[in-house]
């Protein structure tokens, strides 16, 4: 969609919005999220108060933690994917677009029959790489977002290993958990790579 934006200034603005979170420190990003969701001066609770609703402490709500983590992660990582896909689309031969226009293809058809097939190999490779780290939920971001009130929903493998290994000095147990976690990631990587190779003839190796 960003590739189809014709207004140069608007496109650059959208690119900045997409790219910036990826290059911002996780500590700063969590600070921004905390400010936005603050029950006292956060933008979301400001909107709630304007609508006559009571403010909500999102950062201490276990039910809200997963949504905050996932959606902020999408916002943080979308820029990296955007860079890769735009780089792939820049290699599309302009003659393909010209030929499609001559044949009467509209913009949607050009996207469907030219752009998407061009980025399919990139989509497959990124899918495989992301499956290979699906068990590695980032420690830093989760740790910074944790508190005593949302711990029931905010505790993940990496923070569990941190508590058992470093806080409780149970190094052998935490090493075993970390190894088992990496074995699962490796198996997922192999399985998804095999399936992708069979279904699309594109794979990581």
C-alpha positions as CSV (number, residue, x, y, z in Angstrom):
1,X,0.0,0.0,0.0
2,X,2.8,2.4,0.8
3,X,4.4,1.7,-2.6
4,X,1.2,2.9,-4.2
5,X,1.1,6.3,-2.5
6,X,1.8,8.9,-5.1
7,X,2.0,12.0,-3.0
8,X,5.8,12.3,-2.2
9,X,5.5,14.3,1.0
10,X,2.7,12.1,2.4
11,X,4.6,9.0,1.5
12,X,7.8,10.3,3.3
13,X,5.7,11.1,6.3
14,X,4.2,7.6,6.4
15,X,7.7,6.1,5.9
16,X,8.9,8.0,8.9
17,X,6.0,6.9,11.1
18,X,6.7,3.2,10.0
19,X,10.5,3.3,10.3
20,X,11.1,5.3,13.4
21,X,9.9,2.7,16.0
22,X,12.2,0.1,14.7
23,X,15.2,2.3,15.3
24,X,14.1,3.5,18.7
25,X,15.5,1.8,21.8
26,X,13.1,-0.7,23.4
27,X,13.5,1.3,26.7
28,X,12.3,4.5,25.0
29,X,9.5,2.6,23.2
30,X,8.2,1.2,26.4
31,X,8.4,4.7,27.9
32,X,6.3,6.1,25.1
33,X,3.7,3.3,25.5
34,X,3.6,4.0,29.3
35,X,3.0,7.7,28.6
36,X,0.3,7.0,26.0
37,X,-1.5,4.6,28.3
38,X,-1.1,6.5,31.6
39,X,-4.4,6.8,33.5
40,X,-3.5,10.4,34.5
41,X,-2.3,12.0,31.2
42,X,-2.3,9.3,28.5
43,X,-3.9,10.1,25.2
44,X,-6.2,7.0,25.4
45,X,-7.6,7.9,28.8
46,X,-7.9,11.5,27.7
47,X,-10.2,10.3,25.0
48,X,-12.1,8.1,27.5
49,X,-12.6,11.1,29.8
50,X,-13.9,13.2,26.9
51,X,-16.4,10.5,26.2
52,X,-17.5,10.4,29.8
53,X,-15.8,7.1,30.6
54,X,-13.6,6.4,33.6
55,X,-9.9,6.1,33.0
56,X,-8.3,2.7,32.9
57,X,-4.8,1.7,34.1
58,X,-3.9,-0.4,31.0
59,X,-0.3,-1.2,32.1
60,X,-1.5,-2.9,35.3
61,X,-4.4,-4.8,33.7
62,X,-3.4,-8.5,33.0
63,X,-6.1,-8.7,30.3
64,X,-4.6,-5.7,28.4
65,X,-1.0,-6.8,28.6
66,X,-1.1,-9.2,25.6
67,X,-2.9,-6.7,23.4
68,X,-0.4,-4.0,24.3
69,X,2.6,-6.2,23.7
70,X,1.4,-7.6,20.4
71,X,0.1,-4.3,18.8
72,X,3.1,-2.3,20.0
73,X,5.3,-5.1,18.5
74,X,3.6,-4.8,15.2
75,X,4.1,-1.0,15.2
76,X,7.8,-1.5,16.2
77,X,8.6,-4.2,13.5
78,X,6.4,-3.0,10.6
79,X,9.1,-0.5,9.5
80,X,11.7,-3.3,9.0
81,X,9.3,-5.3,6.9
82,X,8.4,-2.2,4.9
83,X,12.0,-1.5,4.1
84,X,12.6,-5.0,2.8
85,X,9.4,-5.1,0.7
86,X,9.9,-1.7,-0.8
87,X,13.5,-2.7,-1.7
88,X,12.1,-5.8,-3.4
89,X,9.4,-3.8,-5.3
90,X,12.1,-1.3,-6.5
91,X,13.5,-4.2,-8.6
92,X,10.3,-4.7,-10.5
93,X,10.9,-4.1,-14.2
94,X,9.0,-0.9,-15.2
95,X,8.2,-2.5,-18.6
96,X,5.9,-5.0,-16.7
97,X,3.8,-2.1,-15.5
98,X,3.7,-0.5,-18.9
99,X,2.7,-3.8,-20.6
100,X,0.0,-4.3,-17.9
101,X,-1.4,-0.8,-18.5
102,X,-1.5,-1.4,-22.3
103,X,-3.4,-4.7,-21.7
104,X,-5.9,-2.7,-19.6
105,X,-4.9,-3.8,-16.1
106,X,-6.0,-1.5,-13.4
107,X,-4.0,-0.7,-10.2
108,X,-5.5,-3.6,-8.2
109,X,-4.7,-6.1,-11.0
110,X,-1.1,-4.7,-11.3
111,X,-0.7,-5.2,-7.5
112,X,-2.1,-8.7,-7.6
113,X,-0.3,-10.0,-10.7
114,X,3.0,-8.1,-10.5
115,X,3.8,-6.7,-7.0
116,X,2.7,-9.7,-4.9
117,X,4.4,-12.4,-7.0
118,X,7.5,-10.2,-6.8
119,X,7.6,-10.2,-3.0
120,X,6.4,-13.8,-2.5
121,X,10.0,-15.1,-2.0
122,X,10.7,-12.3,0.6
123,X,7.4,-13.1,2.3
124,X,8.3,-16.8,2.6
125,X,11.9,-16.1,3.9
126,X,10.6,-13.6,6.5
127,X,7.8,-16.1,7.5
128,X,10.4,-18.9,8.0
129,X,12.7,-16.6,10.0
130,X,9.9,-15.4,12.2
131,X,8.7,-19.0,12.9
132,X,12.3,-19.8,13.9
133,X,12.1,-17.3,16.7
134,X,8.5,-17.7,17.7
135,X,9.4,-19.1,21.1
136,X,11.9,-16.2,21.8
137,X,9.5,-13.6,23.2
138,X,11.8,-10.6,23.8
139,X,13.1,-10.4,27.3
140,X,13.8,-6.6,27.5
141,X,10.4,-5.4,26.4
142,X,8.4,-7.8,28.5
143,X,10.6,-7.2,31.5
144,X,10.1,-3.4,31.2
145,X,6.4,-3.8,30.9
146,X,6.0,-6.2,33.9
147,X,4.8,-5.2,37.3
148,X,3.3,-7.0,40.3
149,X,-0.3,-6.4,39.0
150,X,0.1,-7.8,35.5
151,X,2.5,-10.6,36.3
152,X,-0.1,-13.3,35.7
153,X,-0.2,-12.4,32.0
154,X,3.3,-10.9,31.6
155,X,5.5,-13.8,32.6
156,X,7.2,-15.5,29.6
157,X,10.0,-18.0,29.2
158,X,12.8,-15.5,29.1
159,X,11.7,-13.7,32.2
160,X,11.1,-17.1,34.0
161,X,14.6,-18.1,33.1
162,X,15.9,-14.8,34.4
163,X,14.3,-15.2,37.7
164,X,15.2,-18.9,38.2
165,X,18.7,-18.6,36.8
166,X,20.0,-15.2,37.9
167,X,17.8,-14.2,40.8
168,X,17.5,-17.7,42.4
169,X,21.0,-18.8,41.1
170,X,19.5,-22.0,39.6
171,X,21.8,-22.0,36.6
172,X,21.5,-25.6,35.6
173,X,17.7,-25.5,35.4
174,X,17.6,-22.2,33.5
175,X,20.2,-23.5,31.0
176,X,18.1,-26.6,30.4
177,X,15.0,-24.5,29.8
178,X,16.9,-22.2,27.5
179,X,18.3,-25.2,25.5
180,X,14.8,-26.8,25.2
181,X,13.4,-23.5,24.0
182,X,16.1,-23.3,21.3
183,X,15.5,-26.9,20.2
184,X,11.8,-26.1,19.7
185,X,12.7,-23.0,17.6
186,X,15.1,-25.1,15.5
187,X,12.5,-27.8,14.9
188,X,9.9,-25.1,13.9
189,X,12.4,-23.6,11.5
190,X,13.1,-26.9,9.8
191,X,9.4,-27.9,9.6
192,X,8.3,-24.5,8.2
193,X,11.2,-24.4,5.7
194,X,10.2,-27.8,4.5
195,X,6.6,-26.9,4.1
196,X,7.4,-23.6,2.3
197,X,9.7,-25.4,-0.1
198,X,7.1,-28.0,-1.0
199,X,4.2,-25.5,-1.4
200,X,5.9,-22.5,-3.0
201,X,9.3,-23.8,-4.1
202,X,10.8,-20.9,-2.1
203,X,12.8,-21.6,1.1
204,X,15.6,-20.4,3.3
205,X,17.8,-23.4,2.6
